[in-house]
Amino acid sequence: MDDKRLWFLLNEVAQGLGVEVRLESLDGGDDPSARSGLCRLRGKPVIFIERRQDTAQHCRRLGLGLLGLDLDGVYLRPAVRSFLDELGGSGGRGDEWDD
């Protein structure tokens, strides 16, 4: 599956969970975790993603944000589930934020 299609499908999952996804120019300096992440803004979940990254990285960051949520009982298309399973099994959430 191409990155643009995956990005669309991941956004669909986020929307279904009531999560806002925001592409922003984030200046984290030397701290890679400041470039993207899941947080609560006025009580609502928001995933911030560094807009200057490519679509593959956008997908990865959004996927990692989604993994921080309760996905039990959420329908995930097979390609999305496979993508999230790969992210979740690749050494843990903390390692993924450091590239």
QUIURQUI-V828447 format. One record per backbone hydrogen bond with DSSP energy under -1.0 kcal/mol. CO is the residue of the C=O (numbers start at 1). NH is the residue of the N-H. Records with the same first field share a line. If there is no record, write none. Layout:
CO: NH ; NH
This chain:
2: 6
3: 7
4: 8
5: 9
6: 10
7: 11
8: 12
9: 13
10: 14
11: 15
12: 16
13: 17
14: 19
15: 18
20: 47
22: 49
24: 26 ; 51
28: 31
31: 34
32: 35
37: 48
39: 46
41: 44
44: 41
45: 20
46: 39
47: 22
48: 37
49: 24
50: 53
54: 58
55: 59
56: 60
57: 61
58: 62
59: 63
60: 64
61: 65
62: 66
63: 67
66: 69
71: 74
77: 81
78: 82
79: 83
80: 84
81: 85
82: 86
83: 87
84: 88
85: 89
87: 90
92: 96
95: 98
